[in-house]
Amino acid sequence: MTVENPGQPQSAGTQAIIALILGILGLIPCCSLLAPIAWFIGSQELKAIAQGRSSATGEVLAKIGMVLGMLGTLLLVLYLLWVFFMGGMAFLEGRMHR
């Protein structure tokens, strides 16, 4: 016969931890493609928590991972726009001076 300890805290869900880790890594320039994945996983985990399919203890981690994913995605988009427009302008300028 096993007796569960009612005072034992539940651990955060694996998806919440993964969202947090990917969100942190998504802020690093060489790993910026991980940011949208963190955003997605964090939002999916928050939906699972709201529906009761996942432990509520991971809610804060999932929110932080999702916000970091949003921030990393924004930085990625800004970087790509900068490369596209500045790189494209440099290419056109080089073609015009031939």
Secondary structure, DSSP 4 states (H G I P E B T S, - for coil): -----TTPPPPPPHHHHHHHHHHHHHTSGGGGGGHHHHHHHHHHHHHHHHTTSS-GGGHHHHHHHHHHHHHHHHHHHHHHHHHHHHHHHHHHHHHHT-
